[in-house]
Amino acid sequence: MYANVEGLAQFTRALARAGADGAKQEVKQANYDVADKLTQAAKEKAAGLTRQQRAAAESLRATKTQNYAAVRLGSARKPYALGAEFGAKRMTRSGRIARGFRPWRGNSFGGWDGGPGYFLHPSIRERGPALIREYMNHIDRLMSEAFPE
């Protein structure tokens, strides 16, 4: 999920200048909470899919930074994670999808109207708007506490 919060970097710098270290930590935690909730939703969605997709979803992890939230997928132990999320285009000589991946659902797929992905991206589409609203409500509350008028 990519949600650009315009002015977030300036907001966190203003918090630092105002000496609101607690508020800065709350912004950082709010970033992490959104990413973690999305990660959990994607893992739940993957629970009903193939063994490979369930294993790949276990590599999902939220990152914690002050200016953005991120979800990471894949690891050295699970290099197939992106294939599990997006599927594969490459076919074997027998006409089957390579290495047990499901059919391609990447960004250039033209015949499926639901969008890319099998577990992470569908979770973004389903839960993203509510998570963004929750996040922005939290930021609004922090702003009103840090900069009362």
N, C-alpha and C positions, 0 to 999 in steps of 0.2 A: 504494500500500500504506500502510495506516495501522497502525502498531504503536506503542502507547503504552508507553513504558518508564517505569513508575512509579518516581519518585525520581531520574530522570536529572538534572533541574535541580539538585536538592539535592546530588547526587553531584558534579557539576561545580563547585558552589560550595565544597564541602568540599575538593576538589582544590586550588582556588585558595587557600583558607585554609591548607592544608598546604604550600603552596609547590610543588605538583607541576605546574609548568607543562608539563613534558614529557608527563605523563599527560593533561592537558587537551587538548593537541594530538593525542594518540592517540585520544581520544574523538571529537574533531572529524573526524579522518581515518577512523575506523571508521564514523561517520555517512555520510561521503561515499562510502566503499567500497561500502556496502550500496546506496545510491542509484545509484551508477555501475554496479554489477553488474546491477541491475534494468533500467537504461536499456539496457545492452548486450543483455540477454535480449529486451527488447521490440523492439529494432532487428533482431535475428535473426529474430524471429517475423514482423515486417513484411516482411522480405526475400522471403517467399513470397506476398505479397499484391499488391494493385494498385499501379500506379505512384504514384497519389495517396497511398496509405497508406505506401509506402516513403519518399516525399518528406516526409510529415508526421512520420514516425518520426525522420527526421534532425534535427528540431527538439527532440527529447528531450534534456534535459540534467539532470545531477545538481547539486544545490546543496549547499554546505558550510556548516553552522552547528554550533554547539556543542551545542545542545539537541535538534535534530531533523534528520532527513534528509528531503529532498524531491526529487521528480522533476517537472520542469516540461515541459509540452508546448505547442507553438505559439510563434509569434513574429509580428512585424509582416509578415514576408515569407511566413509560412505561416499565415494566419488561418483556414484550413480544417482545421487539425490536429484539432480536437475532432470535427468532422464525419467526418473520416477514421477516428478511433478509435471513435466511437459510431454512425455512420451518420446517416440522416435519416428523419424521419417525413413531411415535406412532399412532396406529390406534385405533379407537373405536370399539365396538362390531359389529356395523353396517358396518364396513369396510371403514369408512370415516376417513380422517386425523383429529386428535384431535384439538379441540378449533378453528376451522376455519383457521388453518394455511394451506398454500399451500404445495405441496409435497416437500420433503427434497431435498435440493441442497447444502448440506454441503460438506466438504472436502473428505468424503469417498463415495460419490455418484459415481457409476461407469458407468451409462448408458447415461449420458448427457455430451456431449463433449464441452460445453461452459464454464465449470468451476463453482465454487460455487457462491451462492448468487443470490439475485433478484434485488437489487438496488445499494448497496455500492460496492460490489466486481465487478459487471459488469462495474461500473464507473471507478474503479481502472484499469481494463483491457483496457478500451477505452481511458481514459484520462491520465493514469499514465505516459507513455513514454514522452508525450509532457510536462507534468508538471515537470518531472525530468530534461528534457533538459532546460526548462525555469529556474528552480532552479539553475542548474549548471552554466548557463550563468551568473546569478546574482552573484553567489559565485566567479566565475572567475573575474568578474568586481571588486568586493570588494577586492579580493586578489591583483589585479594589482594596485588598489588605495592605499591599506594599505601597500603594500610591493613593491614599484616601483623599477625597476632595471635599 
